Amino acid sequence: MPVRSRSLLAGLGLALLAAGLLTACAAPAGTGGTTPSPVTTSTDDDGDEQEVSAAWLDGGRMIGILTQGSSTCIPVAEEATYDDGVMMVTLVDAETDKACTADLVPRVTLVGTPTDVDPVNGVEIEVTGDGWHGDTDLEGVAGLEVGGEADYLPSAGWTDVDGQFVILTWGSSSCAPQVENTEATSATEVTVTFVTPPADQVCTMDMAPRGVVTAVNGLEDEDAETFAILTGGEFDNIRIPIYPN
């Protein structure tokens, strides 16, 4: 299976969110790369079709669903279901009293993987929003599985957009990390540098999953196993594999 070149907080002793959690945290989209805007076309009574993509995360226990829209108003997922080989996800607007920025960026909604899905075999995903729908496929990845408690460690997974990938981290939901730069630093490594937060930043004392999208250009071998090196901000050269797609 080809691997596309798309491109800690553990043990705080605080209230942990289970890996089955379906709600995405409002993590700003990364600025480490440029990804194409979706193609929207008129279809039938189901509404408009939007391009969506997805990535494996947290050892297969979680999936990042990528859509395009405001970076400050990220949709959340209702409970994902699985039937006859298809995972179905409904996205709804998050409850917020703040205005949405008028930008158009890739942003990630984190979804717990239904227990009937076998990540080794891959899964087809159908996503429905307010007046739109889309679908994507996640290729199977050996070694991933559903079930068990979350690792509460960073993980990353490629989407089906060249060079684009999602990074999952755990920590304060109000202080999600932001990507400053993403670059290929070897044939099989991508260094992701995060923004250093202000010294006086005040964060909520929870432990939540935070998703961020970034992208990289210049990897030499699309089929090689690739690792992300997380540095800057709260990360000290943490090396994690980027799951294939």
C-alpha positions in Angstrom: 0.0 0.0 0.0 1.6 3.3 -1.1 2.3 5.9 1.5 1.6 9.3 0.0 4.0 12.2 0.8 1.3 14.4 2.1 1.7 15.5 3.8 2.8 15.7 26.4 0.9 15.9 27.8 0.2 12.5 29.5 -0.4 11.8 33.0 -1.6 15.2 34.2 -3.9 13.4 36.6 -6.7 15.5 35.4 -10.1 14.6 33.9 -9.3 12.7 30.7 -11.5 12.4 27.7 -12.0 8.9 26.5 -10.8 7.9 23.1 -14.3 7.3 22.0 -15.0 11.1 22.3 -16.5 12.5 19.2 -16.2 16.2 19.7 -13.4 18.1 18.0 -11.6 20.8 19.9 -11.4 24.2 18.3 -7.7 24.0 17.3 -6.6 26.5 14.8 -5.5 25.1 11.4 -1.8 24.9 10.9 0.0 27.4 8.7 2.7 25.0 7.7 1.5 24.4 4.1 -0.9 25.2 1.4 -3.7 22.8 0.5 -6.2 23.0 -2.3 -9.6 24.5 -1.8 -12.6 22.1 -2.1 -14.5 21.7 -5.3 -18.2 22.3 -4.7 -20.7 21.1 -7.3 -24.4 21.0 -7.3 -25.8 17.5 -6.9 -29.3 16.1 -6.1 -31.6 16.5 -3.2 -28.9 15.6 -0.7 -27.4 19.1 -1.2 -24.0 20.2 -2.5 -21.0 17.8 -2.6 -17.9 18.9 -0.8 -14.5 17.3 -0.9 -13.5 15.9 2.4 -10.5 13.9 3.5 -9.5 11.9 6.6 -6.5 10.6 8.6 -5.9 7.8 11.1 -4.9 9.0 14.6 -4.3 7.6 18.1 -3.3 4.1 16.9 -6.6 3.8 14.9 -8.9 4.7 17.8 -9.6 8.1 16.3 -10.1 9.6 12.8 -9.6 13.2 11.8 -12.2 14.4 9.3 -11.1 17.4 7.2 -13.4 20.0 5.8 -12.9 23.5 4.5 -14.3 26.6 6.3 -13.7 29.1 9.0 -10.7 28.3 11.2 -12.5 29.6 14.3 -15.8 27.7 13.9 -14.8 24.1 13.5 -17.8 21.7 13.3 -18.3 18.9 15.8 -19.3 15.3 15.0 -22.4 13.5 16.2 -22.0 9.9 17.0 -20.4 8.1 14.1 -22.0 4.9 13.0 -20.8 1.9 10.9 -22.9 -0.3 8.6 -22.1 -2.6 5.7 -18.5 -1.4 5.3 -19.3 2.4 5.5 -18.7 4.7 8.4 -21.2 7.6 8.5 -20.5 10.9 10.3 -22.8 13.9 10.7 -21.1 17.2 11.3 -23.0 20.0 13.1 -22.0 23.6 14.0 -20.4 23.9 17.4 -22.2 25.9 20.0 -20.4 29.2 20.3 -21.2 32.9 21.0 -18.3 34.2 19.0 -18.3 35.3 15.4 -16.7 33.1 12.8 -13.7 34.4 10.8 -14.3 34.6 7.0 -11.3 32.6 6.1 -11.4 29.3 4.2 -8.9 26.8 5.5 -8.7 23.0 6.0 -9.7 22.2 9.6 -10.1 18.9 11.4 -13.0 17.4 13.4 -11.9 14.5 15.6 -14.1 11.4 15.6 -13.9 8.3 17.7 -13.6 5.2 15.4 -16.6 2.9 15.7 -15.6 -0.4 17.3 -16.8 -2.4 14.2 -14.2 -0.7 12.0 -11.0 -2.6 11.4 -8.2 -0.1 10.6 -6.2 -2.9 9.0 -8.8 -3.3 6.3 -9.5 0.5 5.8 -12.9 2.1 5.7 -15.1 4.2 3.5 -16.4 7.3 5.2 -19.6 9.3 4.3 -19.8 12.8 5.8 -23.0 14.8 6.0 -23.3 18.5 7.0 -25.9 21.2 6.8 -26.9 21.1 3.2 -23.9 19.3 1.9 -22.3 15.8 1.8 -19.0 14.2 0.9 -17.1 11.0 1.1 -13.6 9.7 1.3 -11.6 6.5 1.9 -9.0 5.6 4.5 -6.6 2.9 3.4 -5.9 0.0 5.8 -2.8 0.3 8.0 -1.2 -2.7 9.6 -0.8 -2.4 13.4 -3.7 0.0 14.0 -6.7 -1.1 16.0 -9.8 0.1 17.7 -10.5 -0.2 21.4 -8.7 0.3 24.6 -7.8 3.5 26.3 -6.2 6.4 24.4 -2.4 6.8 24.6 -2.7 10.5 25.4 0.4 11.0 23.3 0.8 12.8 20.0 0.1 11.0 16.8 -0.2 11.9 13.1 -1.7 10.7 9.9 -1.6 11.5 6.2 -4.7 12.6 4.3 -5.3 11.8 0.7 -4.2 15.4 -0.3 -0.6 15.4 -1.3 1.7 16.5 1.5 -1.2 17.2 4.0 -1.3 15.5 7.4 -3.1 15.9 10.7 -1.4 16.0 14.1 -3.2 15.0 17.3 -2.0 16.2 20.6 -3.5 16.2 24.1 -3.7 19.0 26.6 -5.7 22.1 27.5 -8.6 22.6 25.2 -8.3 26.4 25.4 -4.6 26.5 24.5 -4.4 24.3 21.4 -0.9 24.4 19.8 -0.5 26.3 16.5 1.9 25.4 13.7 4.5 28.0 12.8 6.4 26.0 10.2 6.5 22.6 8.5 9.4 21.4 6.4 11.1 18.2 5.2 14.4 17.9 7.0 15.4 14.5 5.6 14.1 12.0 3.1 11.9 10.4 5.8 11.4 13.2 8.4 9.2 16.2 8.6 10.0 18.8 11.3 6.9 20.7 12.6 7.7 23.8 14.6 5.0 25.1 16.9 4.4 28.7 18.0 5.8 29.6 21.4 2.8 30.7 23.5 2.8 33.9 25.5 4.4 33.6 28.9 1.2 35.0 30.5 -1.1 32.6 28.6 -3.9 31.2 30.9 -5.1 27.7 30.0 -8.0 25.6 31.3 -6.8 22.6 33.4 -8.4 19.9 31.3 -6.9 17.1 29.1 -8.5 17.2 25.6 -7.6 16.0 22.1 -6.5 18.8 19.9 -6.2 18.4 16.1 -4.2 20.6 13.7 -3.7 20.4 9.9 -0.4 21.1 8.2 1.4 20.2 4.9 4.9 19.6 3.6 6.6 19.8 0.2 9.8 18.2 -0.9 9.8 14.7 0.5 11.9 12.5 -1.8 10.2 9.1 -1.5 6.5 8.9 -1.4 6.6 5.2 -0.4 8.9 5.5 2.6 7.8 5.4 6.2 7.8 9.0 7.4 8.2 10.6 10.8 7.1 13.9 12.2 9.5 15.7 14.6 7.5 18.0 16.9 9.4 21.0 18.3 8.7 24.4 19.8 5.9 25.4 22.1 5.3 22.5 24.5 7.1 20.0 22.4 10.8 19.0 22.7 11.8 17.1 19.6 9.1 14.4 19.9 9.4 11.9 17.0 6.2 10.1 15.9 5.3 8.1 12.8 2.8 9.6 10.3 0.3 6.9 9.6 -0.2 6.1 5.9 -3.4 6.7 3.9 
